[in-house]
């Protein structure tokens, strides 16, 4: 009769050690509950049985954010190394160029020099038109007679950058010095 509790205790102990290993590797208690099918309370009890030093919720969030950033960085690295420019990656994800560069740096990307970027063939290089929702939206808004200064302010870039992007997108430019049909009759 003592044999059953002994094996049950051994089972709990080995399970507790496995849970501790996963927890120490960065899994949250919720992750362990989902993986094992045990209740939240049982997972906590097993971790305590194994002598696990529990993390504060903020520490678990930081670990999770770091994992998400690593995954994003890895995905961006594949695209960047395939020749996609940082600006295009940022526009596709609707995040800043700084955020893309930081994510790439965290996964150890060797950044291209400006001349290397210019040599990229096709649309991904600095010399070609950059397709994508950002430039198509920019082009359609310009063709809808939105002023370049307003477009620049919305995008947080200079008017020169807006003109360059419009030129790369193959936009037919309106004559200079015109108010694009707005207020021409007003004095």
Backbone torsions as a table, in degrees:
resi	resn	phi	psi	omega
1	UNK	NA	-30.1	176.9
2	UNK	-73.6	-17.8	-178.3
3	UNK	-67.8	-36.8	-178.4
4	UNK	-66.0	-50.8	178.1
5	UNK	-62.0	-33.4	-179.8
6	UNK	-63.9	-46.0	179.8
7	UNK	-69.7	-34.0	177.0
8	UNK	-65.4	-40.2	178.1
9	UNK	-66.4	-39.1	177.7
10	UNK	-65.3	-39.3	178.2
11	UNK	-62.4	-46.5	178.5
12	UNK	-61.0	-42.3	-178.3
13	UNK	-64.6	-45.2	-180.0
14	UNK	-67.7	-38.0	177.3
15	UNK	-64.6	-39.4	179.3
16	UNK	-63.2	-40.5	179.2
17	UNK	-65.7	-40.9	178.4
18	UNK	-64.5	-42.4	178.0
19	UNK	-62.5	-40.7	-180.0
20	UNK	-63.4	-42.0	179.1
21	UNK	-60.1	-44.7	179.7
22	UNK	-66.5	-40.7	-179.9
23	UNK	-64.7	-44.4	179.5
24	UNK	-66.4	-24.2	177.4
25	UNK	-79.7	-4.5	175.6
26	UNK	118.3	-4.8	179.2
27	UNK	-69.7	143.7	176.7
28	UNK	-86.8	168.5	177.2
29	UNK	-60.5	-40.7	178.1
30	UNK	-61.8	-39.3	176.6
31	UNK	-61.4	-43.1	-179.3
32	UNK	-66.2	-38.2	177.1
33	UNK	-61.1	-45.8	-179.0
34	UNK	-65.6	-39.4	-177.9
35	UNK	-71.8	-38.7	-171.5
36	UNK	-98.2	-22.8	-176.5
37	UNK	81.3	2.6	176.7
38	UNK	-78.1	159.9	177.3
39	UNK	-73.7	162.0	179.5
40	UNK	-57.9	-45.8	180.0
41	UNK	-63.0	-39.8	179.6
42	UNK	-65.4	-42.3	178.9
43	UNK	-61.4	-45.9	178.1
44	UNK	-60.1	-43.0	178.9
45	UNK	-62.1	-42.3	-179.5
46	UNK	-66.0	-39.1	178.7
47	UNK	-65.0	-40.5	176.7
48	UNK	-64.5	-40.2	178.4
49	UNK	-58.6	-36.5	-179.2
50	UNK	-83.2	-1.8	178.6
51	UNK	76.6	28.6	-178.2
52	UNK	-70.7	134.6	173.0
53	UNK	-85.1	116.6	-174.2
54	UNK	-79.1	144.9	177.1
55	UNK	-87.7	154.3	171.6
56	UNK	-75.9	154.0	179.6
57	UNK	-54.5	-35.8	179.6
58	UNK	-64.1	-37.1	178.0
59	UNK	-65.0	-40.9	177.7
60	UNK	-63.6	-41.4	177.9
61	UNK	-62.6	-42.1	179.0
62	UNK	-61.9	-42.4	177.7
63	UNK	-61.1	-44.4	-179.0
64	UNK	-64.5	-43.4	178.9
65	UNK	-62.1	-39.5	178.8
66	UNK	-64.0	-40.2	178.1
67	UNK	-64.7	-42.3	179.4
68	UNK	-64.0	-43.3	178.2
69	UNK	-62.2	-39.9	178.6
70	UNK	-63.3	-43.5	178.5
71	UNK	-62.0	-45.1	178.3
72	UNK	-62.2	-45.4	179.2
73	UNK	-59.9	-40.1	179.2
74	UNK	-65.2	-43.2	178.9
75	UNK	-64.5	-44.0	178.8
76	UNK	-65.0	-36.8	-179.7
77	UNK	-61.0	-44.5	179.1
78	UNK	-59.0	-44.8	-178.4
79	UNK	-69.5	-42.2	-179.6
80	UNK	-62.7	-44.3	-179.7
81	UNK	-70.3	-18.4	175.0
82	UNK	-83.1	-3.4	175.0
83	UNK	110.3	2.1	179.8
84	UNK	-77.4	136.7	-178.2
85	UNK	-76.5	154.3	179.7
86	UNK	-59.1	-41.2	-179.3
87	UNK	-61.9	-38.7	179.8
88	UNK	-69.2	-42.1	177.6
89	UNK	-60.2	-43.1	-179.9
90	UNK	-63.9	-43.6	-179.0
91	UNK	-65.6	-40.3	-179.4
92	UNK	-64.3	-35.8	-178.6
93	UNK	-93.8	-5.4	-177.8
94	UNK	57.4	45.3	174.4
95	UNK	-128.2	170.7	-176.9
96	UNK	-75.8	157.1	176.1
97	UNK	-61.3	-38.2	178.4
98	UNK	-58.3	-43.3	-179.6
99	UNK	-64.0	-39.7	178.4
100	UNK	-65.5	-45.9	-179.6
101	UNK	-62.5	-39.8	178.9
102	UNK	-64.4	-43.9	179.5
103	UNK	-63.7	-40.0	178.5
104	UNK	-67.3	-39.9	179.1
105	UNK	-64.2	-36.8	-179.0
106	UNK	-65.2	-25.9	178.0
107	UNK	-100.3	10.7	171.0
108	UNK	81.1	31.9	178.9
109	UNK	-74.4	136.8	171.5
110	UNK	-88.6	111.9	-175.1
111	UNK	-71.0	146.7	176.1
112	UNK	-74.9	151.2	172.0
113	UNK	-80.7	166.3	179.0
114	UNK	-58.6	-45.9	177.7
115	UNK	-60.6	-36.9	177.7
116	UNK	-64.2	-40.4	179.2
117	UNK	-64.8	-40.1	-179.8
118	UNK	-66.3	-25.5	-179.5
119	UNK	-81.9	-5.8	-178.9
120	UNK	-66.5	124.3	-178.2
121	UNK	-73.2	156.6	173.5
122	UNK	79.2	-158.6	-173.1
123	UNK	-73.6	-19.2	-174.4
124	UNK	-77.6	-19.7	-177.3
125	UNK	-79.1	171.3	-177.0
126	UNK	-70.9	-22.5	-176.9
127	UNK	-86.5	-16.3	-175.5
128	UNK	-97.5	170.1	175.9
129	UNK	-69.6	138.2	-178.8
130	UNK	-100.0	105.7	-179.1
131	UNK	-73.5	163.3	175.8
132	UNK	141.4	166.5	-175.4
133	UNK	-62.2	-33.4	-177.4
134	UNK	-64.5	-48.7	-178.0
135	UNK	-71.6	-35.7	177.4
136	UNK	-65.3	-40.8	177.3
137	UNK	-64.8	-43.4	178.8
138	UNK	-59.1	-47.1	-179.1
139	UNK	-63.0	-46.3	-178.2
140	UNK	-65.7	-36.4	178.5
141	UNK	-69.4	-37.6	176.5
142	UNK	-64.5	-44.3	179.9
143	UNK	-67.7	-20.2	174.7
144	UNK	-85.5	12.0	173.2
145	UNK	74.8	27.7	172.6
146	UNK	-80.0	133.7	-177.0
147	UNK	-64.0	145.7	-179.9
148	UNK	-61.1	-37.7	179.9
149	UNK	-63.9	-35.7	177.2
150	UNK	-69.7	-41.3	177.8
151	UNK	-61.5	-42.6	-179.9
152	UNK	-62.9	-42.6	-180.0
153	UNK	-65.0	-40.5	179.2
154	UNK	-63.9	-38.3	-176.9
155	UNK	-86.3	-15.5	-178.0
156	UNK	74.8	31.9	179.3
157	UNK	-129.4	174.2	178.8
158	UNK	-79.3	163.3	177.1
159	UNK	-64.7	-31.7	177.4
160	UNK	-60.9	-40.4	178.6
161	UNK	-64.8	-41.6	178.7
162	UNK	-62.0	-45.9	178.9
163	UNK	-61.2	-41.0	179.4
164	UNK	-62.9	-45.3	179.6
165	UNK	-64.9	-39.7	177.5
166	UNK	-63.8	-42.0	179.0
167	UNK	-62.5	-45.2	179.9
168	UNK	-63.2	-31.5	-179.7
169	UNK	-80.9	-0.7	177.6
170	UNK	76.5	28.2	-178.2
171	UNK	-75.8	135.5	172.4
172	UNK	-77.8	123.0	-174.2
173	UNK	-85.9	147.0	175.2
174	UNK	-76.8	156.3	178.9
175	UNK	-59.3	144.5	-179.3
176	UNK	-68.7	149.9	175.2
177	UNK	81.3	0.7	179.0
178	UNK	-94.0	156.6	177.2
179	UNK	-96.4	24.7	177.6
180	UNK	55.3	35.7	175.7
181	UNK	85.2	-0.1	-179.4
182	UNK	-96.4	130.6	170.3
183	UNK	63.7	15.5	-179.2
184	UNK	-66.3	-24.3	178.8
185	UNK	-88.6	-11.6	-178.5
186	UNK	-82.2	149.6	178.7
187	UNK	-125.0	NA	NA
